[in-house]
């Protein structure tokens, strides 16, 4: 329910985002205990994200083109991610590439696609086999 509450609040505030990381697997309906919620925002909206959460911190740059900020929402850790530093990285088109529109308890939102995860995920990741089995069972494209 915390994911749904966060998605609703982000939408109500006009934020542009997608559900990402391991949370995208959960949002597609695969059940497991979430340890954090991962959300990706537009590259140039870091300050807007901090304002949304009412915080004055800074995003940590892991490598050029990837920054993150960890916060809490209703007691759950939230990882806010920004990918960018390239032409178009602040556009809806780039943010929403490789996403599906998924219904989370009646709310439609952009979620990173399972196909993208399957093609780019690490084979030894604890969720990889779960995604592979789900995709096979649901006749999703395994490339």
N, C-alpha and C positions, 0 to 999 in steps of 0.2 A: 504493500500500500504506500510505502514511502516513495517509491519510484513514481507512482501515479501522482501523488501529491506534488512532487517536485516538477514533473512534466507539466501539470496544470498551472502551477505558479509561474514557471518559465514562459509558458504560452500566454498567460494573462498579462505578463509584464512586457510582452513583445520581443522577447529574446529569440534569436535564431540559433538553433542547436540541433544536434543529433545524438541519440543514445549510442554509445560506443563501448570499446573494451569488452570485458566479460559481461557487462550489463546488457550488451546487445544480444547475447545468447539467451539470457534470462527473458528479455523483452519479446523474443521470438517464441516464447512458451516453453523452453526447456527449463526444468525445475532443478534448482540447487540453491544453497544458502549464499546470498550475496554478502560479501565482506565490504564492498564499497560500490558506489554508483559512479560510472564513468560517463561524462558528457563532453562532447567536443563543440566548441563555439568557433565563430569566425576569428581569424588571426588578429584583426584590429579591434576586437571587442573585449580585450582583457579588462580594461577599466570598468566597462559596463557590467562584466561578470562580478568583479569585486564589489561594485555598488549594489548589485542584486543581493549578494550575500551579506551586505553591510560590513564589509571588511576593508582594511587599509593595507593589506599585504602586497606582495609582489609575486608574479609568476616566476618559477625557476626554469631557466633554459637548460635542457638536458643536452641538446645539440642544436646547431643552427636549423631553424625551421620547426622545432618542437619545444613547447613550454607547457608546464602544468602548475596547478595550484590546488592544494588539498584544503578542504573545509568540511563543515558538518551541516547536515540538514535533518532536523527531527532526530538527532542522535546518530545518524548514519554518516559515515565518511563519504565525501563526494570528491572525486578527482575531476577537476575542470581542465580540459586540454585545449591547446591551440596549435594548429599546424599551419605553417605558412612560410613567409619570406620568398614567395615566388609570385609571378604575375597571375592575378585572379584569385589569390588565396583568401581574399575577403569577400568573395561572391557566394551567393546561394548555390550556384551551379557547382562550384568546387566542393563546398561543404556537403552537399547532398549527393555527390556522385557515389555510386556503389551503395546506395541505401534502398531500403524498402519502406513503404508506409505501413506501419503496424498499429493495430488497435490494442491499446493497453487499457483494459476496463472501460471501454467506450470512448477513449480519447485517441485520436489518430495522431501519430508522430513519426518523424523520420528516425530510422534505426539502421545502423550499418548492416549490410546484407550478410546472411550466412555464407553465401558463395564467396564473398570477399574474405571473410574469416577463413574459410576452408582453403582458399588459394594462397593466403598470405600467413596463416597461422603456423605456429611451431608444432611439429608432429608430436613432440613429447609433452605438450601442454595438457593439463588435466582435462580440459574441455574439448580438445580436438576430436577425440574418438566419439564423444557424445554428439558433437555436431555432425560428424560423418555418418553415424548411425541414423540420426534424425533425418538428414538429407536423403539417404538411401530409402528409408521407410516412407518418406513423403514425396518421392520421385523428383527431388530437386537436382539440378545439374551439378554433377561432380566432374570438374575439369582436371 
